[in-house]
Amino acid sequence: MLQLNFLRENKQNIIESLKVKNFDASIIIDQLITLDDNRKSTQQQSDELLARANSIAKEIGMLFKSEKGAEANILKEQSSQIKEETKSLQTTLSDIESDIWKLLVQIPNVPHPSVPNGKSDADNVTIKVVGEIPQLSKNKKPHWDLCSQYQLIDFELGNKITGAGFPVYTNKGAKLQRALIAYFLDKNTDAGYVEYQPPYLVNEASAFGTGQLPDKEGQMYQVTQDNLYLIPTAEVPVTNFFRDVIVKEGEFPIKCTAYTPCFRREAGSYGKDVRGLNRLHQFDKVEIVQVQHPKDSYDTLDVMVSHVASILDELELPYRILRLCGGDLSFTSALTFDFEVYSAGQDRWLEVSSISNFESYQSNRLKLRYKDKNGKNQLCHTLNGSALALPRIFASLIENNQTEKGIKIPKVLQPYCRFDIID
């Protein structure tokens, strides 16, 4: 959430910047400034009445001491009138602040100047392509056929016990999944991230803190009786570790990693592009989260991108890195890089990671601050990324490494899997 003073002081620049996200902020910012002016005026009136009430209270006390009860009672009537006026002003003030909040949460984060213009993912900019696309035989298969052939995933069983989008991993498929999770966590902890196991459900405050609420209710599974939400990503609970926290400057950077299942309704998803593991309602993911000093957050973003690239290099998967355009950038992100791996069985690129800098947008919602050298509270910057999302990594691994004799396992995973081929 953007700060009101920031909006007021940078109105025109923000309006122009948000056009990159295809968002017209001109009307809503004008409404906010008008409401803020009314808030200040109302607050001033309230403060003046309070000062007058305090002054009258002192006068009443002095009059009673001087045995001037009649005059004191006249002032008491004035005091009662002032209290009623103050109460009315406080109600008005509360209503104004509520209206300000409702408008503030509708404004997306301001994109970084490097974010390109564009309407959709078709306008994202490829900044790097790494690796050779595997040349497979004419008999190559997509992962859903390979999973059936080698009994790695039972999609029908998942559909039976829950529904579409909830696969059951079996035999070497389950072992490969477990191996990937352990490998990702080891890579992250070796890079200085502290491992956590967070809850899989969060409350409303946590969902608001990272930007899932109030506009993404339809994308999350809700436990209505307890007003809790199943997490769409470990970013939500992990970033909320630091809600209402004041960080000491010497504690930067704060680096966290966590494995969790993730739950997304993905309403409206259908067709061939969501077949198999391409889009699920429940999937596994290993997340990295950093809390950083504002001056270092973009250097940190570059380091996080390099870290994810190193994992894909070791997995020997061809990948490309995209800079997301304004139309594909999330509501809360200032700058995002996507990683896509090539799926040789489907002849298409599959997104496996998004790495984002949210600057102070989440921190303002979370009240996540640090004390600067002058002892003044300032907002931290938050960043997060997938390192990595499992389903499409799993899919591309088995598709790209299929042979007539079986599916070869990359060398880096063999110690985790304890086998080198699926046959």
HELIX and SHEET records of a PDB file:
HELIX    1   1 LEU A    4  GLU A    9  1                                   6    
HELIX    2   2 LYS A   11  LEU A   18  1                                   8    
HELIX    3   3 LYS A   19  LYS A   21  5                                   3    
HELIX    4   4 SER A   26  LYS A   65  1                                  40    
HELIX    5   5 GLY A   69  LEU A  104  1                                  36    
HELIX    6   6 ASP A  121  ASP A  123  5                                   3    
HELIX    7   7 HIS A  143  GLN A  149  1                                   7    
HELIX    8   8 PHE A  155  ILE A  161  1                                   7    
HELIX    9   9 ASN A  171  ASP A  190  1                                  20    
HELIX   10  10 GLU A  204  GLY A  209  1                                   6    
HELIX   11  11 GLU A  217  GLN A  219  5                                   3    
HELIX   12  12 GLU A  235  THR A  239  1                                   5    
HELIX   13  13 ASN A  240  PHE A  242  5                                   3    
HELIX   14  14 GLU A  249  GLU A  251  5                                   3    
HELIX   15  15 LYS A  272  VAL A  274  5                                   3    
HELIX   16  16 PRO A  294  ASP A  296  5                                   3    
HELIX   17  17 SER A  297  GLU A  314  1                                  18    
HELIX   18  18 GLY A  326  ASP A  328  5                                   3    
HELIX   19  19 TYR A  361  LEU A  366  1                                   6    
HELIX   20  20 LEU A  390  ASN A  400  1                                  11    
HELIX   21  21 LYS A  411  LEU A  413  5                                   3    
HELIX   22  22 GLN A  414  CYS A  417  1                                   4    
SHEET    1   A 8 VAL A 125  VAL A 130  0                                        
SHEET    2   A 8 TYR A 319  ARG A 323 -1                                        
SHEET    3   A 8 LEU A 335  SER A 343 -1                                        
SHEET    4   A 8 ARG A 348  ASN A 357 -1                                        
SHEET    5   A 8 HIS A 381  ALA A 389 -1                                        
SHEET    6   A 8 GLN A 282  GLN A 292 -1                                        
SHEET    7   A 8 ILE A 254  PHE A 263 -1                                        
SHEET    8   A 8 VAL A 194  TYR A 196  1                                        
SHEET    1   B 2 ILE A 153  ASP A 154  0                                        
SHEET    2   B 2 VAL A 168  TYR A 169 -1                                        
SHEET    1   C 3 LEU A 201  VAL A 202  0                                        
SHEET    2   C 3 LEU A 228  LEU A 230 -1                                        
SHEET    3   C 3 GLN A 222  VAL A 223 -1                                        
SHEET    1   D 3 ILE A 246  VAL A 247  0                                        
SHEET    2   D 3 ARG A 369  LYS A 371  1                                        
SHEET    3   D 3 ASN A 377  LEU A 379 -1                                        
SHEET    1   E 2 ILE A 407  LYS A 408  0                                        
SHEET    2   E 2 ILE A 421  ILE A 422 -1                                        
END                                                                             
